[in-house]
Amino acid sequence: MQRGAPAREAKLYYHDIGDYLSQKEKLAKIKAFSSIANINWQRITPNAAQDWINQRDESFDAFISLGDKKNKTEKTIFESYSAGVQTNRDAWVYNFKQQSVENNTQRMIDFYNQQMNEYKAVQAEKTVKEFIDTDATKISWSSSLTQDLERMRYAVFNTKNIVESTYRPYCKQCLYFDGQLNHRVYQMPRIFPKPDLNNVVICVTGIGTTKEFSAIISNTLPDLEMVSKSQCFPLHTYEKIQSQGDLLSTGAEEYIKQDNIPDSIRAEFRTTYKDTTINKQDIFYYVYGILHSPEYKQRFASNLKKQLPRIPFAQDFWAFSKAGCELADWHLNYESVEPYPVQESTGDLALDEKEFYRVQKMQFAKKGKEKDKTTLIYNSRVTLTGIPLQAYDYIVNGKPALEWIMERYQVTTDKNSGIRNDPNDWSNDPRHIIDLLKRMVRVSLKTVRIVESFPPLNERK
């Protein structure tokens, strides 16, 4: 710009070289143009939301929001929702083996309380940050835990806090669920307060992540990264009954189950579809169906990167509700469905069965330099062949569900703490992991079939 020059209309031009490229790939594409004159530029202007590129579909704002914590007057399908559990010390409080969670957590609590006792003597001379021992083999600090030490808040171990959790898609582990040892539990104590209180949550990708939008249902505590920066919408919430100090009280905690979909939403769905049989569970599964619609995810991809999902009134309510219910059934019961009949090639069976099926790290076979995804090397003794390639079309949280099983079910040792996590410890069934792989093939194929059968949205105005 030149000072004093007459103002002229500014024009902005843009060329999209593609998503998910490495720096090397981006530079190679730019180099191939040779000159700026050879680039096919597109003039861009912002929309009302000030999006210059990847502009949102304005019709999205007319749909009903899943939830809204900023605007309390906004009509929402769910009254409450929560991020997944954020521990900031996964290696210490998560493990496939319950006893390991107990040992690791107890060890860290003991060291934390020791640090607190020692800090009492020097707190007038040192800040907490100056004092604490940051040896990663003894403890994993977070801002919330250092604040607790500063407040002289002791930690107490409780075996009842060890619960089942969904750590990543289709990967359950034991979790020490505790408001002090987990950095942030958000609203999860109202959603999954006790293991014997059932609930289901639809977890969706959070705003501003780099991964494509996806949704997955869970009936156990979800981790924040079960899907990227997960936001979880429960069918129910639980409120603890306040004790009145009754002498006859057993001391056991009691809770009241509450609907999380308001009556007004049910009434609006019944009015819109002229169907008084629609109930709140039908709406819950309708939402799950809509969130899996390829049309919905494609049309509103830009919106879903910047906003929580909003749900339209599709032309055919029951098509999406029934499909969503069927998807939920497969996704919740993936550990008990019939294993898909992929071929299993085995070596010497002389070993103990537990040792024979022990997994270290699974990998694909190769055809030349390329991966052969129809063949999976389970371990040095077992190979699975004949895996349908269509099974890899079911993508959740950025990768095929089947590849989540491969990635998460491997023996790992945390480099900072030295803590070992062995998926072979999860079940007493020697075939648990290999059959889980086969089951996930079936779940993936069923998911793809259901999703491909969705009708158009043809949303009602």
C-alpha positions in Angstrom: 0.0 0.0 0.0 1.2 3.5 -0.8 0.4 6.3 1.6 -1.8 9.0 0.0 -2.8 6.7 -2.9 -6.5 6.6 -3.6 -8.4 3.7 -1.9 -9.1 0.7 -4.1 -11.2 -2.4 -3.6 -9.1 -5.1 -2.1 -9.4 -8.5 -3.9 -8.3 -11.8 -2.3 -7.5 -14.9 -4.4 -7.0 -18.4 -3.2 -5.9 -21.8 -4.5 -6.6 -25.1 -2.6 -3.7 -27.5 -3.0 -5.4 -30.2 -1.0 -5.9 -31.4 2.6 -3.7 -33.6 4.8 -0.5 -33.1 2.9 3.0 -33.1 4.4 5.2 -30.1 4.1 7.2 -31.9 1.4 4.1 -32.7 -0.6 2.8 -29.1 -0.4 6.1 -27.7 -1.6 6.3 -30.1 -4.4 2.9 -29.0 -5.7 3.8 -25.4 -5.5 7.1 -26.0 -7.3 5.2 -27.8 -10.1 3.4 -24.6 -11.0 6.8 -23.0 -12.0 5.2 -19.5 -11.9 2.5 -17.8 -9.9 0.8 -17.1 -13.3 0.2 -20.8 -13.8 -1.9 -21.2 -10.6 -5.6 -21.4 -11.1 -6.6 -18.7 -8.6 -10.2 -18.3 -7.3 -11.4 -15.0 -6.0 -12.9 -15.4 -2.5 -15.2 -13.2 -0.4 -16.3 -13.8 3.2 -19.8 -14.8 4.1 -21.9 -13.4 7.0 -20.0 -15.6 9.4 -16.7 -14.2 8.1 -15.6 -17.5 6.6 -13.3 -16.8 3.7 -12.7 -20.5 2.8 -14.6 -23.7 3.7 -17.7 -21.6 4.1 -20.5 -22.9 6.3 -23.9 -23.8 4.9 -26.3 -21.1 6.2 -29.2 -23.5 6.4 -27.4 -25.3 9.2 -28.3 -22.5 11.7 -32.1 -23.2 11.2 -31.7 -26.7 12.7 -31.9 -27.6 16.4 -28.6 -27.5 18.3 -27.5 -30.6 20.2 -26.5 -28.4 23.1 -25.4 -24.8 24.0 -23.6 -23.8 27.2 -23.2 -20.1 26.2 -26.8 -19.2 25.3 -29.2 -20.6 27.9 -32.2 -19.5 25.9 -31.2 -21.6 22.9 -33.5 -24.5 22.1 -31.5 -27.7 22.4 -32.1 -31.4 22.0 -30.1 -32.2 25.1 -30.2 -30.2 28.3 -26.7 -31.2 29.5 -23.5 -32.4 27.8 -19.9 -32.9 28.8 -16.4 -33.3 27.4 -14.9 -36.7 28.0 -12.6 -37.4 31.0 -9.2 -35.6 30.7 -6.7 -37.2 33.1 -3.4 -35.5 32.0 -1.8 -38.7 33.4 -3.1 -41.5 31.2 -0.2 -43.9 31.8 -0.9 -43.8 35.6 -4.7 -44.0 35.8 -5.5 -46.1 32.7 -4.5 -49.7 32.1 -5.8 -52.9 30.6 -5.1 -54.6 34.0 -7.1 -53.5 37.0 -4.4 -54.5 39.4 -1.9 -52.3 37.5 -4.3 -49.3 37.8 -4.5 -50.0 41.5 -0.7 -50.3 42.0 0.2 -47.3 39.9 -2.4 -45.0 41.4 -1.6 -46.0 44.9 2.1 -45.5 44.3 1.5 -42.0 42.9 -0.9 -41.1 45.7 1.6 -42.2 48.3 4.3 -40.0 46.7 2.0 -37.0 46.3 1.0 -37.2 50.0 4.7 -37.5 50.9 5.4 -34.4 48.9 2.7 -32.5 50.7 4.1 -33.5 54.1 7.5 -32.4 53.1 6.3 -29.1 51.6 4.6 -28.1 54.9 8.1 -27.5 56.4 9.3 -25.2 53.5 6.2 -23.6 52.2 7.2 -20.2 53.6 10.5 -20.3 51.6 9.5 -22.0 48.3 6.6 -22.0 45.9 5.0 -25.3 45.0 6.6 -25.2 41.5 10.0 -24.7 43.0 9.6 -27.5 45.5 7.9 -30.4 43.7 9.9 -33.4 42.5 9.1 -33.8 38.8 10.6 -37.3 38.5 8.2 -38.9 35.9 8.7 -42.3 37.4 7.1 -41.2 40.7 4.3 -38.9 39.7 2.7 -37.0 36.8 1.9 -33.4 37.9 -0.8 -31.2 36.4 -1.9 -27.7 37.3 -4.9 -29.0 39.2 -2.7 -31.4 41.3 -0.1 -28.7 42.1 -3.0 -26.5 43.3 -4.3 -29.3 45.5 -0.8 -29.6 47.1 -0.7 -25.9 47.6 -4.1 -26.1 49.4 -2.9 -29.0 51.5 -5.5 -31.3 50.1 -4.5 -35.0 50.7 -5.4 -37.7 48.2 -7.1 -40.9 49.4 -7.1 -44.1 47.4 -10.5 -45.8 46.9 -10.7 -49.2 45.0 -14.3 -48.3 44.0 -13.0 -45.5 41.8 -11.6 -48.1 39.4 -14.2 -48.4 36.6 -14.5 -49.4 33.0 -13.9 -46.7 30.4 -13.7 -46.3 26.7 -10.3 -44.9 26.0 -10.3 -44.9 22.2 -12.8 -46.2 19.7 -13.6 -49.8 20.5 -10.9 -49.9 23.1 -11.9 -50.3 26.8 -9.5 -50.0 29.7 -9.7 -49.7 33.5 -9.7 -46.1 34.7 -9.1 -44.6 38.1 -12.0 -42.2 37.9 -11.5 -39.4 40.5 -11.9 -35.7 40.6 -8.5 -35.2 42.1 -6.4 -37.7 40.2 -8.1 -36.8 36.9 -7.3 -33.3 35.7 -10.8 -32.6 34.5 -13.9 -34.8 34.9 -16.3 -32.1 33.7 -20.0 -33.3 34.0 -19.1 -37.0 33.9 -20.0 -37.7 37.6 -23.6 -36.8 36.7 -23.6 -39.0 33.6 -21.7 -42.1 34.9 -21.7 -41.7 38.7 -21.6 -45.4 39.5 -20.8 -48.6 37.5 -24.3 -50.0 38.3 -26.2 -47.0 36.9 -26.7 -47.5 33.2 -26.4 -44.8 30.6 -25.5 -44.2 27.0 -23.8 -41.1 25.4 -23.4 -40.0 21.9 -19.9 -38.6 21.6 -19.0 -36.2 18.7 -15.8 -34.5 17.6 -15.2 -31.3 19.3 -14.9 -27.9 17.7 -11.7 -26.8 16.0 -10.0 -30.2 15.7 -8.0 -31.3 12.7 -9.9 -34.6 12.3 -13.0 -35.1 10.2 -16.3 -35.1 12.1 -17.4 -38.4 13.5 -19.8 -39.8 16.2 -19.7 -42.9 18.4 -21.9 -44.2 21.1 -20.7 -45.5 24.4 -22.2 -47.0 27.6 -19.0 -46.5 29.6 -17.0 -43.5 30.7 -15.5 -41.9 27.6 -12.1 -40.3 27.4 -11.6 -36.8 26.1 -9.9 -38.3 23.0 -12.2 -41.2 22.4 -13.1 -39.0 19.5 -11.0 -35.9 19.2 -11.9 -33.4 22.0 -15.1 -35.4 22.5 -18.3 -33.7 23.5 -20.8 -36.3 24.9 -24.5 -36.1 24.9 -26.2 -38.5 27.4 -29.7 -40.0 27.2 -30.0 -39.5 31.0 -28.3 -37.7 33.8 -28.2 -38.6 37.5 -28.6 -36.3 40.5 -27.4 -37.5 43.9 -30.0 -37.5 46.7 -28.9 -35.4 49.5 -28.7 -37.3 52.8 -30.8 -36.0 55.6 -28.8 -37.7 58.3 -31.4 -40.4 58.9 -30.3 -42.8 61.6 -31.7 -45.6 59.6 -29.7 -44.6 56.5 -27.4 -47.3 55.1 -24.8 -44.7 54.0 -25.0 -45.8 50.4 -25.2 -43.1 47.8 -28.5 -42.9 46.0 -29.3 -41.1 42.7 -32.3 -40.0 40.8 -32.3 -40.7 37.0 -33.4 -37.7 34.9 -34.3 -37.4 31.2 -31.8 -35.3 29.3 -34.1 -34.7 26.4 -36.7 -32.2 27.4 -40.4 -32.7 27.1 -40.6 -29.7 24.8 -38.3 -31.4 22.2 -40.4 -34.6 22.3 -43.5 -32.5 21.8 -41.9 -30.7 18.8 -40.9 -33.9 17.1 -44.4 -35.4 17.7 -46.0 -32.2 16.2 -43.6 -32.0 13.2 -44.1 -35.7 12.3 -47.8 -35.9 13.4 -46.9 -39.0 15.4 -47.7 -39.2 19.1 -45.7 -42.5 19.5 -42.3 -40.9 19.2 -40.5 -41.1 22.5 -37.2 -39.7 23.8 -35.3 -42.8 23.1 -36.5 -42.7 19.5 -35.2 -39.1 19.2 -31.8 -40.2 20.7 -31.3 -42.8 18.1 -32.7 -40.5 15.4 -29.8 -38.1 16.3 -27.3 -41.0 16.1 -28.6 -41.9 12.7 -28.5 -38.3 11.4 -24.9 -37.9 12.6 -23.9 -40.9 10.5 -25.6 -39.7 7.3 -23.0 -39.3 4.5 -25.1 -36.5 3.1 -25.2 -34.7 6.5 -21.5 -35.0 7.1 -20.6 -33.9 3.6 -23.0 -31.0 3.2 -22.2 -29.6 6.6 -18.6 -30.5 6.9 -17.5 -26.9 7.3 -20.1 -26.2 9.9 -19.1 -29.2 11.9 -15.5 -28.0 12.1 -16.7 -24.8 13.7 -19.9 -25.6 15.5 -21.5 -28.4 17.5 -24.0 -30.4 15.4 -27.4 -29.1 14.7 -30.1 -31.6 13.8 -32.7 -31.1 11.0 -36.1 -32.6 10.8 -35.4 -35.1 8.0 -38.3 -36.1 5.8 -38.4 -39.7 7.1 -38.0 -39.7 10.9 -38.3 -43.5 11.4 -35.8 -44.3 8.7 -33.1 -42.5 10.6 -34.3 -43.4 14.1 -34.4 -47.2 13.3 -31.1 -47.0 11.4 -29.5 -45.1 14.3 -30.9 -47.7 16.8 -29.4 -50.5 14.7 -26.1 -48.8 14.5 -26.1 -48.3 18.2 -26.7 -51.9 18.8 -23.7 -52.9 16.7 -21.5 -50.2 18.1 -22.4 -51.0 21.8 -22.3 -54.8 21.5 -19.2 -55.1 19.4 -17.6 -57.4 21.9 -20.3 -60.1 21.7 -21.3 -60.2 18.0 -20.4 -63.3 16.0 -16.8 -63.1 14.7 -16.6 -62.6 10.9 -15.2 -65.7 9.2 -11.8 -64.4 8.0 -9.3 -67.2 7.5 -7.0 -67.9 10.3 -3.6 -69.5 9.4 -1.8 -70.9 12.4 1.6 -72.4 13.1 2.7 -74.8 15.8 -0.2 -75.3 18.4 2.1 -76.9 20.9 2.3 -73.7 23.0 -0.1 -72.9 25.8 -3.2 -71.3 24.3 -2.8 -68.1 26.3 0.8 -67.7 25.0 -0.2 -68.9 21.5 -2.6 -66.0 21.0 -0.6 -63.4 22.9 -0.3 -60.2 20.9 2.7 -57.9 20.8 2.0 -55.6 17.8 -0.2 -56.4 14.8 0.7 -55.3 11.3 -0.4 -55.7 7.8 1.2 -58.0 5.3 2.9 -56.5 2.2 2.6 -56.9 -1.5 5.9 -55.5 -2.7 6.2 -52.1 -1.0 2.4 -51.7 -0.5 0.4 -52.8 2.5 -2.0 -55.7 1.9 -4.9 -54.9 4.1 -6.7 -58.1 3.3 -4.0 -59.9 5.4 -3.1 -59.1 8.9 -0.1 -60.6 10.8 -1.5 -61.0 14.3 1.7 -62.4 15.8 4.5 -64.7 14.7 2.2 -67.7 14.9 -1.1 -66.4 13.6 -2.1 -64.6 10.3 -5.6 -63.5 9.3 -6.4 -63.5 5.6 -9.4 -62.7 3.5 -10.3 -59.4 5.3 -12.9 -57.6 3.1 -11.5 -54.2 2.1 -14.9 -52.7 2.5 -14.4 -53.2 6.3 -12.0 -50.3 6.2 -14.7 -47.9 4.9 -16.0 -47.5 8.5 -14.0 -44.5 9.7 -14.3 -43.2 13.2 -12.1 -40.5 14.7 -9.9 -40.3 11.7 -9.1 -43.9 10.9 -10.9 -47.3 10.2 -12.3 -48.9 13.3 -10.4 -52.0 12.5 -7.1 -50.1 12.6 -8.0 -48.7 16.0 -8.0 -52.3 17.3 -4.6 -52.9 15.7 -3.2 -49.7 17.1 -4.5 -49.8 20.7 -4.2 -53.6 21.3 -0.4 -53.7 21.4 2.0 -53.9 24.3 3.4 -50.5 25.2 5.7 -49.0 27.8 5.3 -45.3 28.6 8.6 -43.6 27.9 8.3 -41.1 30.8 7.0 -43.3 33.7 8.2 -46.7 32.5 4.7 -48.1 33.1 3.8 -51.1 31.0 0.3 -51.6 29.5 -0.5 -55.0 28.1 -3.8 -55.7 26.2 -3.4 -59.4 26.8 -4.2 -58.7 30.5 -7.8 -57.4 29.7 -9.5 -60.8 29.5 -9.0 -64.4 30.7 -10.1 -65.6 27.2 -6.9 -66.4 25.2 -8.8 -65.6 22.0 -10.3 -62.3 23.1 -8.2 -60.0 21.0 -8.1 -62.1 17.8 -11.9 -62.6 18.0 -12.3 -58.9 18.7 -10.6 -58.2 15.4 -13.0 -60.6 13.6 -16.0 -59.0 15.4 -14.9 -55.6 14.3 -14.8 -56.7 10.7 -18.4 -57.7 11.0 -19.4 -54.5 12.9 -17.6 -52.4 10.2 -19.3 -54.2 7.3 -22.7 -53.9 9.0 -22.1 -50.2 9.7 -21.2 -49.5 6.0 -24.3 -51.4 4.9 -26.6 -49.4 7.2 -25.0 -46.1 6.3 -25.3 -46.7 2.6 -29.0 -47.4 3.0 -29.8 -44.0 4.5 -32.4 -42.0 2.5 -31.8 -38.3 1.6 -32.4 -35.8 4.3 -34.9 -33.8 2.4 -35.3 -31.7 5.6 -38.6 -30.2 6.5 -38.8 -26.5 6.7 
